[in-house]
């Protein structure tokens, strides 16, 4: 069981930059990394991607609870692999270090016909870091995600604003539900160890 409350990195949708954000946060916190459910891309998994970006020697990478061969929503990938994702079988890895957990897609991505990513966050007793990328519709996706986390009494540890900023969007989000801690990651043409190390040093929590 981690000594600190686990941190669960989730997003307002797919392809908003959760893995890069996770790498930067792992480097900053020197936290352990865990991706409980990997759907597809098993030869270049998110765990492997984060491993390639980390410089510190403290971080441990824990094996996935489920490694699914198909690149779809976890519930579909699991069905195609003739298995079922069971929350009770997703158990926190043993560590005395801070644990950072990377999710799949957004909060309402289904794991099976009853449970969603939000249920996994609750199951693991984690706090959330929400990754946001600005696009047409992102205000709605962000506020809905924040509202759901609030309704479930899941603490939002920080908001990660990934990519180009948008003052109009950020003002509305902060007015509706103020977030004390914000991590900004600019639009990056490429990401390597030096980039991750640089931006990990700019985080203030």
N, C-alpha and C positions, 0 to 999 in steps of 0.2 A: 504494500500500500504506500503511495507517495506520501512524503512528509508534508507536502503542501497540497492545497486543493488543486486538482488537475485543471488544466486549461484546454478547452475544446475550441479549435479553430473551425468556424463554419462560415458560410458565405450567403449572400443574398441570391445566389444562383450558381450555375455552372460556369467555369472559365472566368472567374473574377479574380484569380490570382492567389488562391488559398495556399498552394504549395510553396510559391516564392515567399509569401508572407510568413508561412510556417518556418521556412529555413532562416529567415531574418530573425524571427522571434526566438527560435531555438538557439541561434548563435548569441543573441543578446543575453538570454537567460541561462545559457549553458544547460538547457533543459534536455531531458530525454525526449525522444520522438516515438510516436506510435500511431499508425494508421490501422484502425481495427478492421476495416473492410476495404479491400482493393478489388475494383471491378475492371478486369481487362488489363492490358499492357503489363503483364507480369514480368516481362524481360526488361522493362524500364519503368518500374513502379514508382509511386510517389516517394516511398521510403528510399529507394535508390537515388532518386533525384535530389532529395534533401541531403543524403549522405555525401554526394559529390560536391555539395555547396558549403559544407561545414568545415571550419578550421579547428575549432577547439577539440581538446582530447577528453573532455568530461562527458559529453553527450553519448548516451547509449541508444541504439535503435532496436526496438522490440518488434518481434514478428507479428504479422497480421493474424487476427483471429479467423478471418475468412479471405481466401485468395480465389477470386472468381475469374474464369477464363474469358468471359464476354464483356465488352465495353458498353454496358447499358446500366440503367438504374439497378441498384443492388438486388431488388426483389426479382427483377426479370433475369438478371445474370445468374442469380442463385437457382431459379427455376430451370433455366437452360442447362445448368450444371447438375441438375437433379439433386439439389440440396435445399435446405431452408435455413435462413439466418435466424438464430434464436438469441434474444437478448441475454438470457441467463448464461449462455456460453461465451459471452464477451466479458471477460474478467480483466480488471486493471492489472497490468504487469507489476511485479514487485520491484520497487525502487525506493531509495531514500532521497532521490533527486526530484526536482520539479518535473512534472510530466506534461508534455504538450501533445494533444491528440488532434489529428487532422481528420475532419469528416469527409463526406462525399456529397457534392452538390449543396443544396440548401436545406433548410430545417424540415421541410415537408417531403423530402425524398424518402420513398418507402423502402424499408428493409425487408418487410414481409407484408402479408395482407392486413396486419394490425398495427405494426410499429413503424415509426418514422425516425429520422435522425434526431429530432427534438426529444423523442423518448429515450434514445441512446444517451443523450447528454444528461438527462435526468437519472437514468440508470447508473451512470458512472459518477454521479455527484459532482459534476464539473461546472466551472464557470465558463462563460462564452467570450470569445473574441470574434467579432463579426467583421468579415471582409466585404468592403463595398467598392464597386467600380461604377463610375458615373456613365450612364447611357440613358436614352429616352425610356422612361419607365422605372429607372432605378430608385427614384424617390419612393414610389409606391412599394417596390420590393423591399427597400430598406426599412420603411416604417412598419410594414406588415411583419417583417422579421423581428424587429425590436418589440413590437406589441405582443407577439407570441411569446418571446422570451420573458417579457415582463409578466404576462398572464401565468406562465409556468413557474414564476419566482426563480428564474435562472439569472444570476447576476451577469451583467455585461461588463467584463473586465476592461475592454477597450474596443474602439472602432478603428479598423485599418482602412484608410482611404487609399486605394491602389490606382495608380494611373493619373491622368490629367485631372486637376482640380476643377470644381464648379461651385463658385461662391453661392449661387442661387440655391442649388441643391443642398449644400452644407448648412446654409442659414436655416432653411426649412426644417431639416433633420434635427439640428441642434435646438431650434425653438420648440419643436414638438416634444422631443425627449432628450434633454441635454446629456451629453456624454463627457465625463471629465477627462478621460484619457483618449487621445487620438494619435495614431501612428500614421505618418504620411510616407507613401512609397511612390515616387514619380514614375511616369511611363519609362520603361527601360527597354532599350533595343535588344540587349542581351543581358544574361545574368550569369555571373561566375562567382568564385569564392571571394574575390576582392570586392565585388559589388555587395554581396551579402554582408561581409565584414564591415564595409563602410556604413551601410544603412542600419546595421545592428547597433552601431555606436551612437546613433542619433536618437534612439529610443530612450525615453525618460522614466520608465518604470521598470 
